[in-house]
Amino acid sequence: MPDHATSSDPAVQTQLDRFAQLSPGRDILGLERIAALMAALGNPHQKLPPVFHVAGTNGKGSTCAFLRAAIEASGLTAHVYTSPHLVRFNERIRLAGRLIDDQALAPLLAEVLDAAQAHGISASFFEVTTAAAFLAFSRNPADAAVIEVGLGGRLDASNVIATPAVCGIASLGIDHEAFLLAPEAGIPPETEIDPLARIGWEKAGIAKSGVPLVTQSYPAKVNAVIADHAAHSGAVLHARKGDWDAAIYNGQIAYRDAKGTLKLPLPRMPGAHQADNAALAVAMLRHQSELAIPDAAYAAAMEWAHWPARLQRLGPGLLSACLPAGTEIWLDGGHNVDAGLALAGHFGPGETRLHLIMGMLAGKDPASIIAPLRRQLTSITVVPVPGHAYHSAHAFAESASGIPVSEATDIHAALTAFTPRRGEAVLIAGSLYLAGEVLRANDQVPD
């Protein structure tokens, strides 16, 4: 099943089963198919409320969560489109604050799939999902639509949106190399020798003429590539450390831009990197003109925003019960270097000893998580990623040199195989697919 999408609702599952019959086999980048599918559906993407479009390697989902929280704290409503889902496909489509229900989802998917088949459009899983989201958004009232880029930006299906209210680019890192670093005619020469610059160029492809493009601060070459892309597209660039900036000072986020300054509480979501994601959301909202957001809503968003499986501490449940009471179990879907650095920053070198339980897709590099956490690790237990090709314990040997590595059949077996000592915690990481299985098993299904 594409992207591990299953449903307990028979009507939804019937439509999900149709994806494999229609799809070209894997997600492929390009706007031709999504444009054709939109046309077949009456161009619902042209009938959306003001769109907040967010790209990035890491942090774009969290940025969307902060955007939604600030909009809702203003007394407004927001549709939200994100990916991937963790447990239920429905998580991808949120209508005016609530996840789409099965009764609405099944006929919506059927309509999109019927249109694709009737017009001979071999749409990918993500393209069909994007079309379904936009169709739902066009038929249900809301004050805004927060849309997360799926992969890259320039050729991502979500980039069919022509006139967003504002675009934003979160943290950048090397990921999805097979897609985003593939040789291609017309790529700027400087991006051919600097992978991160190429990534930045791909993400900046969401820039639109006359539309604010709000960015974080990146290495100089990446900043230059994004600025050139923005200038070429006619976007209005608002870069961090230029038009806006933010820093943690005296236990608060100190934010400033041309409109003035804000002092905001630190986000409730764990991790110092969440302050950067929150600041980007604030900057996006303050550099657009479609919605009026009061200062109090920004402060409320710091407390309201949540994003599951991103440095989430597991609550009581069947999995948590496998360990002694009070043992901290942390869950994170991180699978690249930036995610590993964020995890290391949160736990602090030497402050918390960690037992790492890790399931990682075969195409990812185990060292990206293990190397930044090395000083904190007490053990590594390798588990499968259900339904996907994954690394065995052997693949972890080189990066885990000196750290005991074992293998378990599943998360439950991994948790029951050891007893953490006082001051030790458990971290489950390496894949959002694995994170979804953990949340399901611990009865913490996102809502």
N, C-alpha and C positions, 0 to 999 in steps of 0.2 A: 504494500500500500504506500503511495507517495507520501513522504514526510511523516510516516507512521500515524496516519490519520484514521482513527476508528471511532465508532460511536455506539453507545448502548441503545440508541433509538433506531429501530429498523428502517424507518423512512429516510433518516439522514444517512445511515449506512448504505442503503441502496444507491444513493447519489454518490457517495464517496467511492463505491465500487466502480462507478462509471469513469472515474478519473483515469484509471489505467488503460481503458479502451480508447480514450481520446488523446492522452498525452503523448508527446514525442519521445517519452522515455525518461527524460530528466529535464530539469528546468534549464532553459536556454535563454540567453539575454537578447534583448531587442524589443522594439516598440511596434513592429508591424502587426503581430498577432493580436496584441492587446488593443491596438487602435481599431482593427477590424472587428474584434469582439465588442468593443464599445459601440461601434456604429450599428452592429446587428441588434444591440439592446436599446438603441435610441439615444446613445451618448449620455448616459447618466452622470459621467464624470464632469459634465458641464453644468450640472444642476446641484452642486454641493454647496453647503455653507462655507464660509471662509476656511481655507485649508492651511494647516500648519504642517509643513513637510520636513521630516527629520531624517538625515542620513548620518553615517558614521560607522566605525568598526565596532567600538564598544561604547556603551552609554546611551545609544539612541533610544532604546526602550525605556530606560529610566528617565531620559529627558521628556519623552512622551507622557510618562506618568506625572511628572511635575507640571507639564503644560495642562494636562487634564485637571489636576488638582487645583491649580490656580484659576482656571476657567470656572470650575464648579464652585470654588470658594467665592467667586464674584456673583453667584446666583444665576449663572448661565449653564447651558448644557453642551456636551461635546460627544460626537461620535469618535470612536478610536479604532484604528486598524493597525494591528501589530502582528509580528511573527517571530519565531514559530510559536505554536501552542505548546503547552507543557503536558496537559492531561486531556483536555477536550478541544476539539476543533473550534468550538464556539468561542473560545478565548480570543480568537483572531478578530472578531467583529463585535464591537460594543456600540449599542445604539442608545444615544442620549443617556449614558451612564450605566446601562445594564447590558450584560452579555446577551447576545441574540439567543432566543430559545429555540428548541428543536422544531417546534411547530412552524416557526417562521423560516428556519434555516433550510429545511428539506425542500419546500417548493422554490425557494430562492436559488439553491444550487441546481435544481431541475431546470429552471428557466434558463440559467446561464449555459448549462451543458446542452440543452436542447438547441439553443441559438448557435452554439459552436458547431454542433453536428450538422444542423440545417445549412450552415454556410461553409462547411468544409474547413473549419479553422482548427488546426491541431494545436490547441492551446495547452500550455503547461499547467501543472498543479497550481503554481503561484499565480499565473495569469487568470485562471478560472476563479480562484479565491479572491483576487483583487477585484475582478469584475463583479463578483457577488457582493463584496463589501460596498463598492461604489453604488451598485444598484440599490442596496438597502439604505445607504445614506441618502440617496436622492429621493426616497419615498417616505422618509421619517424626518420630522422637523428636529432641528438642533441649531445651536448658535455657532458651532464650529465643528470642524472635522480635523482630528489629529491623525496624521498618516505617517507611519514608519516605513522607510525604504527597506525592501527585503534584502537585496544584495547589490552592492555598488551604488548606483545612482543614475548615471547617464543612460543606461539601457535597462534599468529596472522597470517593471510593469507599472509601478506607482507613478513613474515620471510622465505618464500620459496626462497628468494634471498640468494644464497650460498656464493658469493664472492663480497660483496660491497666494495667500495673504503674506506669508513669510516662509523662508526656508532656513534650515539650520544644519550645521555639520558638527557632530560631536567628536569624541576622541578618535584618532586614526591609528591604525596598526596594520601589520601584515596578516592577512587572512583571506581565504577563498582565492588563493593564488592562481589556481587553474582557470578561473573566470576573469579575475581582475588584472592579472599580469600577462595575459595571453598576448602574443604579438598581433599587431593590427595596423593596417595602413592608416596614416593620418595622425598617429599618436605623436604628441610633442617630443622632440628628440631628448630633452632633458629628463623626461619620465622613463625613457628606455634604460637608463643607467642608474636610476634611483627608484627602487620599488615603492617606497613610501610616497614619493612625489606622484607616481602613477596612481596609487590608491587615492591620493588627494584629488587628482585630476578627475578620476572616475566619480568620486563623491560629489565634486563640484558641478557635475553634469546636471544636477537638479536646479541650477541657477536659471532664472528667467528674467527677461527684460523688464526693468522697472520694479522688480520685486526685491525686497530686502533679503540679503543672504548673510546670516549671522554665523560666525565661526569661532571656534576655540583658537588658541595659539599653538602653532606647530613649528617644527624646524624651519629655518629661513627658506630653504628651497621649496618646501611644501607650501608655505605661505605665499611665495611668489607665483607658484603654479596656480593656486586657487585664485589669487588676485587677477592673474592674466585671464583665467577662464571666466571670472565674473565680469571683467571689463569687456571681453569679447561677446558675452551674452547680453550685456547691458544691465546686469543685476546691480543693485546698490549694496556694496560690500560694507559690513560692519564687523570688523575683526577685533578679537580680544586683544588687549594691551594697546589698542588704538581707540576706536570709538567707544569701547566699553571694557571694563575689567572687574575682577572680583578677587577677594582673598579672604582666608580665614584669619580673623583678628579678634583677640579677647573672647574666644568662644562663640563668635558670630561670623556670618558672611557679610563682609563689607563690600557692597556693590556700588559702582558708579558708572554713569554715562552722561550724555549731554543734557538729559532731563533732571539730573541731580543724583543724590546718593540714597542708598537704602542700607539699613542694618537689619539683617534677617537672622532668625535662629538657625542653627545647624539642622540639616535634614534628620528626620527620625530614621531613615534608612541607613544602616551601618556602612561605614567606609568613607574615608576622606574624599575619595573620588566622586562621591555623590554630591558634594558641595559644588564641584565643577559642572556636573550635569544640571543641577538646580539653577546655577548661575546662567547657563546657556538658555534654559527655558525662560528665565526672567528676561534675559536680553532679547530673546525672540519676541516675547509679548510686548516689551517696551519699544521695539523698533517696527511694529506694525500699527496699522491705523483702523483695522476693522472692528476690533473689540476694545472696550474701555475696561481696564483692570485696575481696581483700587490697590493702593499699597498694602492694605491689610490682607488682601487675598494672597499676595506673595508670601507673607509670613505664615498664613494658614496652610499654604501648599507644602511648606517644609515639614509640617506635621502630618498632613493628610496623605501625601504621596506614598505609594507602596508599589513594589514590583517583585513578584515572587521569583525565587531561585536565584536572586542576586544578593549574595551574602545574607541569606535568610536563616535565622535560627529556628530550627524545628521545634514545634510545640509538642504537647503530649500526644502520643499515638502509639500504634503497634510497633513501629521502628524505634521510637524513642525509648520504649519500654524494654528494649534489648540491653540497654546499658544502665549502670547504677543511677539512681535518682540524682538529679542535679548536674549530670554530665552534659556539657554543651555539645550539640550536634549542629554544625553549620552546613548549609547547602549553597552551592554556587555553580552555575552552568558554564563558568569560565573555561576556555580551551585555547587561549593564545597568550602571547607574552604580556600584553597589556593587562589582561585579566590576572595573570600570575603576579605581576607587580602590584596590582591593586589588592590582591589577597595578602601578599607579604606586608604591604603597608598597613593593612588593618590589624593583622595579628602581631606585628612588631617583632623584630629579631630577638629571640630568646625570651620573650615575655610569656608566650603560650606555646607549650609543646603540643604538636599536632600528630594525630594518626590520620593519614590521608587515605581515603577510599576513592579510587579513581577509575572511571570508565571513560575511555577516549576513542573517538572514531579513528579508523585506520589511516585516514588522510591527515591527521593532526600530529603535532610533535609533542610527546610527553614532557620533554625538557622545558617547554614553554611554561608549564605550571610548576614542575619540580624544582627547576633551577632557582627561581626567585624565593621559593619557600624552604630551600635546603636547610637553613640554620634552625628552622622551627620543627622539622620533621623527625618523628620518632619511628614511624613505620609507614609502609605503603602497602595497601591491599588493592589488587587489581580485580575489577569485576566486569562482566559483559555489559554492553549497551544493547538491550533487547531490540531485536529487529534490524540491527545494523552491523556492518563489519567493524570490528574494534581491535585494538591492540591487545595482545596477550602480555603476560608478565615479562616474557623475554624481551619485549621491546622497551621495557623500562630499565633494563639492567645497566646500560651505560650511564644514563642520566641520574640513576639512583645509587651510584657507586657509594658504598659505605652505609647505605640505609637499608634495613631489612625489607625485602619485597616478598609478598605472598600472593596467592590467588584464591578467590572465592567464587562460588557459583552464582551468587546474587548478593544484593545488599544485606538481606537478613542474615545470611551466612557470614558475611564480612563483619557485621556488628557483633555477632555472638562469638566470634573467634578470639576476642581479646577483652580484657577489662582495663580501661584507662585508669591511671593513677590520679591522685589529687593534683589539680593544676593542669591536667591534660584535657584536650578537647578533640573532637572528631570533625574532620572536614570532608564532605563528599563533593567532588568536583570533576570537571573534565568534559561534560556534555550536557546540553539542555535536554536531550532525549532521556538521559539517565536521571536528570533532575525531575522530569515529569513522572517517571516511575517511582521515585522516592516520595514525591508529594501524594501520589495515588496510594501508595502502600501505607503512608502515615495518616491518611484521611485528611489531607490538607489541600483539597482540590481548589484551584483559584476560582474566585467568583467576581 
